[in-house]
C-alpha cells in the first residue's frame, strides 16, 4: 500500500518565486490497485511519481510504501528498497544506445549472480511485449513504440510489486497507444501489481480503478468520463 500524507515539494526560483510542484497532498493506493493521475503538462504529475519512488525528497509530509517511510532510510537502504519493490517506466525510454534490447531489459539486474535466470526472465518479458524477434536489435533500430515496450519490460525484470509509469503512451499514434495500454493492463493483472500511472490523456481513465485529477500540485476528487 502507498500512503502519502501532507506531501509537498516546493522549489524556490530566482528572487522570491516559489513553485509548489506538489502541495499538501494526501493519497492512498491500495495493494493491487491501478491509480491514474490525470493532468496537464506542468501540473506536478512527474514530481509526484518521483516522490512516490523515493527519487525526490519532499519539502514536507511523508511517503510510506508497505508501511516503510522512504525518508527514514539511508541512501543504500533506499536504493535497495527501490530495486526490490518498484519498477519505473519513464516518459522517455532512455535505453542505452550501445546495448541490445535484451541487455537493456537485463540492466537493472546487472549485479545478479544468476545470469541464466536473468536472461530467461528478460527473454520472457520481451516475448510478453511482442519483441522477442528484436532481442538483438539496438535502440536505433526500434520505433518509439517498440522502445517504450522495451522500457516496460525493463521495469518488470526484477518482479516489482509496484510499477510507476510516467506518460507511457505519450508521442504514440492511437493504435500503438492501445497496444501499450493493453500491455499495462496485463502488467497490472499479473500478481496483481499496484500501478500508479500519470497521463495528460483523459481518454485513458477507463483502464484505472482509481482516477484523480492534478491541477497546480493539488489532487482533486476521483473523476470518471
N, C-alpha and C positions, 0 to 999 in steps of 0.2 A: 504494500500500500504506500502511496505517495501522499504526504501531508505537507502543505505549505501554509504557514501561519504568519500573518503580518509581514509578508515578504516584500522587500523593496530593494531596488537598485537605482541609485541616483548618481549622475555624473555632473561634475561642475566644469563647464566650458570656460573659455576666456572671459574675464570680467566676472559678473555676478550671475551669469546664466546657469540655471540649474535644470538639467534634463532628468525627468522622472521616468526612466525607461520602464520600470516596474514599480508600482506604488501601492504599498499596504495591501497586498493581495493574499487572499485565502483560497485554497483549492485542495480538494481531496479526490484522489483517483484510486478506486478500489482495485484489488488484485483481479486481473483478468479483464479489466475494463478497457475500452477503446475511447479515449478522450480526444476530442478535436478542438483546437483553439483557432478561431477564425478572426482575421483582422487584416487591415490594410498594411502596406509596407510602412515601417516606422512606428507601428503600434506597440512594439515591445515583445513580439512573439518569440523571436530568436533569442533575445536576452532571457526570457522566461525559461526556455529549454536549456540554455546554458546554466542557469541557476539550478534547475532540477538535476542536471547531470553533474553538478559539482565542478563545472569548468569556470564559473564566475562566482566570486564571493559576494554575498548580499551586503547591502548597506545596513539593513535591519531585517529582523524576522528569522524564521527557521525553515530548513528543508529537511524533512525526515523521510527516509526511504526504508521500508520494512523495519520501522522503529529505530533506525540509526540516524542521528543528527549528523549530516555530512560534514558540518563545520566544527564538529567535536573531534574529528580525525586529523591526524597529521598528514603531510603530503604523500608519504608512501602508503599509508592506510587508505587514503582517498583513491589513489591510483589503483590499488588492488581491488577496492570495492567497485570502482567503475568497470574494471576489466572483467570482474566476475558477475556483475549484476546488470550492467547497462550496455546496450548496443546503440550506437549513434548513426543516423542517416542524415548527412549534411546536405544542404541545398545544392552545393557544388560537390560533385562526386569526389574530387580531389584524389583520383587514382594516381599512383606513382607511374610516370610515363615509361620508366625503364623496366617495369615489371609486367609480366603477363597478367591476364585476368585472374588466372588461378593463383598466382603469387600475391596479387593484391588482396584476394579474399583471405589468404592464409596470413597476411601481415599481422593482424592482432595476436596471432599465436606464435610469434617468432621465437618466444622463449620456451615453448613447449618442448618436452623431451620425447614425446611420442609423435614423431613426424609422420608415420604411416597413418595413424588415425586422423591427424590433422588433414592430410592430403585427401583421405576418403571423405571426410566431412566437407571439405571445400568443394570437391567434385560433386557431391550430392547436392550442395546448395546451388552450384552453377546449373545443375540439371533442373532443380526446382524453379529457378528463374528463367529457364529456357535457353541457357547459353553454354551448354556442355560442349558444343562444337566450337565455341570461341575460347576455350580454356587456355590455349596457347597464343591467343591474339593479344596485341598490345593496345592500350587505351586509344592511341591514334587510329587504330583500325576498327574502332567501335563507334556506333552512333551515340548521341547524347542519351537516348532511352536505354541503350544497352549498357552504357557506363553507369547509369543510375541503378540498373538491375544488379550489376557487379557490386556497387556500393551497398545495396540492400543485403546481398549475400555476405559481404564482409562484416556487416553489422551483426549477423546472426552466427558467425563462425564459433564464437565462444559460448553459444547457447544461453544468451542473456534472458533473465526473467522480465526485463523492462526494455522496450525499444522506444527511443526518442527520435522523431522524424521531423526535419525542418524543410518544409516546402518540397517534398519528394517528387511532386508532379509538375513543378514549375518548368517553363520553357519546353513543354511537350505538346504534341498535337493531341487531339481528342482521343484517337484510337490508342496511342501509346499511354496516355494518362489512364485510360480504362485498364490497360494491361497492368500498370504499376499498382493501381488500387486493388485489383484482384489479387495480386501477389501480397499486398499488405494485409488484405483480409485473411489470406492463408497464414501469414505470419502471426496475426492476432489469434487465430483459432488454434494454432499449434501450441499446445501446453495446457490451457490458453496463456498467452502472454499479456502483460499490461503494456498498452501502447499509448503514447502521447504524441500527437501529430499537430503541427501548426501549418496553416494554409491561408491564402487570401481568397480561395475559391469556395464560395457559399454552396456551389452545386455538389460538393463532396460530403456534406454533413450527414447524408443518409447512411453512410458507412459506419458512423460512430455510435457508441452507446451513451456518451455524454458530450454535449456540444456547448461551448462557451464563446462569447464574442469578446475580443480585446480591443479597447479604444484608449489610446494615450496612457498605456501602462496599467489600465484597470480592467478587470473582468466583469462582464455583466452576467445576468442570469442565463440559464440554459435557453438555447433557441433551437428551433427546427424550421425548415422551409415547409 
